[in-house]
Amino acid sequence: MCIRDRAYRRISLLLHPDKCSVPKGTDAFSVVDIAYKRLPDEQSVERFKVQMQRKAMKEEQDRKRQEEAMRESRESKASNVQSYAGLTLAQRKQLVLDSADSSRMEYNAR
């Protein structure tokens, strides 16, 4: 009997609905049972670990991409504010009017 079988039997005895009176005990027992059935041998366990590592790496890459995009967005907004600050009042008004016109043109194009 391998370590996995012994661990499953020990945990299942602790969590079995007939012996465990904890409110979420039946849920925990079913999770352990599903895990035991889905990972029948060492190769399956290794494949599962590799899949989880790949998933974690992908999530980390996605998180880094989001952080980079947010940083670039903040930098872009900061540069826009700085360039806007250097404009005269008449230039600011013209910029607002131009953006309003382009918004109207986009809306009418729909």
Contacts in CASP RR format, 6 or more apart in sequence:
PFRMAT RR
TARGET T0000
AUTHOR 0000-0000-0000
METHOD contacts of the structure
MODEL  1
MCIRDRAYRRISLLLHPDKCSVPKGTDAFSVVDIAYKRLPDEQSVERFKV
QMQRKAMKEEQDRKRQEEAMRESRESKASNVQSYAGLTLAQRKQLVLDSA
DSSRMEYNAR
4 36 0 8 1.000
4 39 0 8 1.000
4 45 0 8 1.000
8 32 0 8 1.000
8 36 0 8 1.000
11 32 0 8 1.000
12 29 0 8 1.000
12 32 0 8 1.000
12 33 0 8 1.000
12 36 0 8 1.000
13 19 0 8 1.000
14 20 0 8 1.000
15 25 0 8 1.000
15 28 0 8 1.000
15 29 0 8 1.000
15 32 0 8 1.000
16 29 0 8 1.000
17 25 0 8 1.000
17 26 0 8 1.000
17 29 0 8 1.000
20 26 0 8 1.000
20 29 0 8 1.000
22 28 0 8 1.000
38 44 0 8 1.000
38 48 0 8 1.000
39 45 0 8 1.000
39 48 0 8 1.000
84 92 0 8 1.000
84 95 0 8 1.000
87 95 0 8 1.000
END
